[in-house]
Amino acid sequence: MEYAGAVYHVMCRGNGGQSIYLDDADRRTYLATLGEACERCGWRVHAFVMMGNHYHLLLETPEPNLVAGMKWLQGTYTQRFNARHRRWGHLFQGRYKAIPVHAEETGYWEAISTYIHLNPLRAGLLGSKGADLVEYGWSSYPGYVRPSGRPPWLRVDRVLGAMQLGDGVAGRNAYRQYMKKRAAEILRLGNEGAASGIWKEIRRGWCLGTQEFREQIEGMIDRRMEPARRSSYSGEEVKRHDERAAERWLQAGVETLGLDEAAVLAGRKGSEAKCLLAWLVRRRTHVANSWIAGRLHMGRADCLSRYPRLIEETRDPRLAKLRTKLSKITILRD
């Protein structure tokens, strides 16, 4: 289910229960890849945790691009994981699970983020006495209480706001005390004893929200399952949106580099300018290689990938400087 402004509890496990992170280098790679996905898609991550064989995200998508973004995130991380460990094949267990969340009901922000942040404790990763949650560095919790280490793509305002807390010293301390209290409940009562009714929904439900919200989601599902509507919804509308976004990024890149577009298009297919622009569009959008190749006159679409890769992997200081300049561009979204 995709729609603008949607919020999801996203989770996925390793194929056959296998680990998806073998060491801290893998975890850093996943976080970097998640950050790139946020940059490409405009996503807002409100909470996350990385466990041994699975992960959880509390994810907001201002644009209806969950499917394309998740395909890129999991596919790219799998490629990087396999390349590093000299493996091949699937890493994740089939499709991820994404549960729509009723974002207007503040209780769900508190409940889901708490559920996510307490995962390491419930899994016994903090010892029998339960070390401070901040000691587990592979979740968003340390970023909530220590803003200096907060990734730029992590948003804490919605969760703290739902709890009537601010992102200041007092608010962060209050949140830390709240989490310590919930952790103590887990240690005293066990997972099941400390779990509220909402936690049971989080574990087993397909949708988190009021009855009215569930009915809205069910109605959206029914409409999208209509054969007459399916092809137009899933294809052309998304394609036009992506191509409009790609055109805006392309124009922004031309202006940032001070290029003459006509001269760039008339140049050879592997020119420096075309490679830089192709890298920018590939990094920031989901358009097909055929669109980039045709728009920039770069030859065959099946050969396009090598040109952005030249920019991504360059060791030329001048090209690296231009790449950094392009990476700092910001534009308004639809």
C-alpha positions in Angstrom: 0.0 0.0 0.0 1.5 3.3 -1.1 0.2 6.8 -0.7 1.7 10.2 0.0 2.4 10.9 3.6 2.1 7.2 4.6 3.8 5.9 7.8 4.8 2.2 8.1 6.3 -0.2 10.5 8.7 -2.0 8.2 10.5 -5.2 9.0 12.4 -7.9 7.2 14.3 -11.1 8.1 17.3 -12.8 6.7 16.7 -15.6 4.2 16.1 -18.9 6.1 16.7 -17.0 9.4 20.4 -16.2 8.5 22.2 -13.2 9.8 22.0 -10.1 7.6 24.9 -8.4 9.4 28.0 -10.4 10.2 29.9 -7.6 11.9 29.9 -3.9 12.6 31.2 -3.1 9.1 28.0 -4.6 7.7 25.9 -2.6 10.1 27.6 0.6 9.1 27.1 -0.3 5.4 23.4 -0.9 6.1 23.0 2.5 7.8 24.9 4.2 5.0 22.6 2.5 2.5 19.5 3.5 4.5 20.7 7.1 4.5 21.1 7.0 0.7 17.6 5.6 0.4 16.3 8.5 2.5 18.2 10.9 0.3 16.9 9.4 -3.0 13.3 9.0 -1.8 12.8 11.8 0.7 12.0 9.3 3.4 11.9 10.2 7.1 13.0 7.5 9.5 11.5 8.0 13.0 13.0 4.9 14.6 15.1 1.8 13.7 16.8 -1.1 15.1 19.2 -3.6 13.5 19.2 -7.1 15.0 21.2 -10.1 14.0 18.8 -11.5 11.4 16.2 -8.8 11.0 15.6 -5.1 11.2 12.7 -2.8 12.1 11.9 0.7 10.8 9.3 3.3 11.7 9.3 4.9 8.2 7.4 7.9 6.7 7.1 8.3 2.9 6.1 11.9 1.9 5.8 10.6 -1.6 4.1 7.2 -2.6 7.4 5.5 -3.2 7.7 2.7 -0.6 8.0 -0.1 -3.1 10.7 1.5 -5.4 12.6 2.7 -2.4 12.5 -0.7 -0.6 13.5 -2.5 -3.7 16.6 -0.2 -4.0 17.4 -0.4 -0.3 17.3 -4.1 0.0 18.8 -4.8 -3.4 21.7 -2.4 -2.9 22.5 -3.6 0.6 22.4 -7.2 -0.6 24.8 -6.4 -3.4 27.2 -4.7 -1.0 26.9 -7.5 1.5 27.5 -10.2 -1.1 30.5 -8.4 -2.6 32.1 -7.9 0.7 31.7 -11.5 1.8 32.1 -13.0 -1.6 28.6 -14.5 -1.6 25.8 -14.6 -4.0 22.0 -15.1 -4.0 19.3 -13.8 -1.7 20.0 -12.2 1.6 16.5 -11.4 2.8 13.6 -13.7 3.4 11.3 -12.9 0.5 9.4 -9.7 0.7 9.6 -7.2 3.5 6.5 -6.6 5.7 5.2 -3.0 5.8 2.3 -2.3 8.1 0.4 1.0 7.5 0.2 3.2 10.7 -2.5 5.7 11.5 -0.1 8.7 11.8 -2.8 11.0 13.2 -3.2 8.9 16.3 -0.3 9.9 18.5 -0.3 6.7 20.6 1.0 4.7 17.8 4.2 6.8 17.5 5.0 6.1 21.2 4.0 2.4 21.0 5.9 1.5 17.9 9.1 3.4 18.7 9.1 1.9 22.2 8.7 -1.6 20.7 11.5 -1.0 18.3 13.9 0.5 20.9 13.3 -2.3 23.3 14.1 -5.1 20.8 17.7 -5.6 22.0 16.6 -5.9 25.6 13.8 -8.4 24.7 16.3 -10.4 22.7 18.7 -10.7 25.6 21.4 -8.6 24.0 21.8 -6.3 27.0 22.4 -9.0 29.6 20.2 -10.5 32.3 20.2 -7.3 34.3 19.5 -5.1 31.3 22.3 -2.6 30.6 21.2 0.9 29.6 19.6 0.8 26.1 22.0 3.5 25.0 24.8 0.9 25.1 23.3 -0.8 22.1 24.6 1.3 19.3 22.6 -0.2 16.4 19.3 1.5 17.0 17.9 5.0 16.8 17.6 5.2 20.6 21.2 6.6 21.2 20.3 9.3 18.7 17.2 10.2 20.7 19.2 10.9 23.9 22.5 12.0 22.3 21.8 14.3 19.4 25.5 14.7 18.5 25.5 11.1 17.2 22.2 11.4 15.4 22.2 10.5 11.7 20.9 13.5 9.6 18.0 11.4 8.2 16.7 10.4 11.7 13.7 12.4 12.8 12.8 12.5 16.5 10.2 15.3 16.6 7.1 13.1 15.8 7.8 10.6 18.5 8.8 13.1 21.2 6.0 15.4 20.2 3.5 12.5 20.5 4.7 12.2 24.1 4.5 15.9 24.7 8.3 16.2 24.9 10.7 18.5 23.1 14.1 17.8 21.6 15.9 19.7 24.3 17.9 18.5 27.3 14.8 18.2 29.5 12.8 16.4 26.8 15.6 14.0 26.0 16.1 13.2 29.7 12.4 12.6 30.2 12.4 10.2 27.2 15.4 8.4 28.7 13.6 8.0 32.0 10.5 6.7 30.3 12.5 4.1 28.4 14.3 3.0 31.5 10.9 2.5 33.2 9.7 0.4 30.2 12.9 -1.6 30.2 12.5 -2.3 33.9 8.9 -3.6 33.2 10.4 -6.1 30.6 12.9 -7.4 33.1 10.3 -7.7 35.9 7.3 -9.0 34.0 8.8 -10.6 30.9 8.0 -9.7 27.3 4.4 -10.8 27.4 3.6 -9.4 30.8 4.9 -5.9 29.8 3.3 -5.8 26.4 0.2 -3.7 26.0 -2.7 -4.4 23.6 -1.0 -2.2 21.0 2.1 -4.3 21.1 0.0 -7.4 20.2 -1.2 -5.4 17.2 2.3 -4.5 16.3 3.4 -8.1 16.3 0.4 -9.7 14.5 -1.6 -7.0 12.8 -1.8 -6.0 9.2 -2.7 -2.4 9.9 -2.3 -0.1 13.0 -5.0 2.4 13.5 -8.6 3.1 14.3 -11.5 1.3 12.7 -12.1 4.2 10.4 -8.4 4.1 9.3 -8.6 0.4 8.7 -11.7 0.9 6.5 -9.9 3.6 4.5 -7.0 1.2 3.9 -9.4 -1.6 2.9 -11.1 0.7 0.5 -7.8 1.7 -1.1 -7.0 -2.0 -1.5 -10.3 -2.8 -3.1 -10.0 0.1 -5.6 -6.4 -0.9 -6.5 -7.4 -4.5 -7.0 -9.9 -3.5 -9.7 -8.5 -4.9 -13.0 -9.5 -1.8 -14.9 -7.6 0.5 -12.6 -4.6 -1.6 -11.8 -2.4 -0.9 -14.9 -3.0 2.8 -14.9 -2.3 3.2 -11.2 0.8 1.1 -11.0 2.4 2.2 -14.2 2.0 5.5 -16.0 1.3 7.7 -13.0 4.4 6.6 -11.2 6.5 6.8 -14.4 5.4 10.3 -15.1 6.1 11.4 -11.5 9.6 9.9 -11.6 10.4 11.5 -15.0 9.3 14.9 -13.8 11.5 14.5 -10.8 14.5 13.4 -13.0 14.0 16.4 -15.2 14.2 18.8 -12.2 17.3 17.1 -10.9 18.9 17.2 -14.3 18.2 20.9 -14.7 19.5 21.6 -11.2 22.7 19.7 -12.1 23.2 21.7 -15.3 22.9 25.0 -13.4 25.1 23.9 -10.5 27.9 22.9 -12.8 27.4 26.0 -15.0 27.0 23.9 -18.2 25.3 24.7 -21.5 22.8 21.9 -21.9 22.8 22.0 -25.7 26.6 21.6 -25.7 26.5 18.8 -23.2 23.9 16.9 -25.3 26.0 17.3 -28.4 29.1 15.9 -26.7 30.3 12.3 -26.7 28.2 9.8 -24.8 30.8 9.2 -22.1 31.8 12.8 -21.6 32.6 14.0 -18.1 29.5 16.3 -17.9 27.1 13.5 -19.0 28.6 11.1 -16.5 28.2 13.6 -13.7 24.6 14.3 -14.7 23.8 10.6 -15.1 25.2 10.0 -11.6 23.1 12.7 -10.1 19.8 11.5 -11.7 20.6 7.8 -10.8 21.3 8.8 -7.2 18.3 11.0 -6.7 15.5 9.3 -8.7 14.0 6.0 -9.8 13.8 6.6 -13.5 14.9 3.8 -15.8 18.3 3.7 -17.4 16.6 4.0 -20.8 15.2 7.5 -19.8 18.7 8.7 -18.7 20.4 7.3 -21.8 17.8 8.8 -24.1 17.6 12.2 -22.4 21.4 12.6 -22.3 22.2 11.0 -25.6 24.4 8.3 -23.9 23.8 5.4 -26.2 22.4 2.0 -25.2 20.5 1.8 -21.9 22.1 -1.6 -21.0 25.5 0.1 -21.0 24.4 3.2 -19.0 25.3 1.9 -15.5 29.0 2.1 -16.1 29.0 5.9 -16.5 27.5 6.8 -13.1 29.8 4.2 -11.5 32.8 6.0 -12.9 31.8 9.1 -10.9 30.9 7.1 -7.8 34.3 5.3 -7.8 36.5 8.1 -9.1 39.8 8.9 -7.4 40.3 12.1 -9.4 40.2 14.9 -6.8 38.6 17.3 -9.3 35.8 15.0 -10.2 35.3 14.1 -6.6 34.9 17.8 -5.8 32.3 18.1 -8.5 30.5 15.0 -7.2 30.4 16.5 -3.8 29.0 19.8 -5.2 26.2 17.9 -6.9 25.4 15.9 -3.8 24.6 19.1 -1.9 21.9 20.2 -4.3 18.4 20.4 -2.8 15.2 21.0 -4.7 11.6 21.2 -3.8 9.5 18.1 -4.3 6.1 17.8 -5.8 
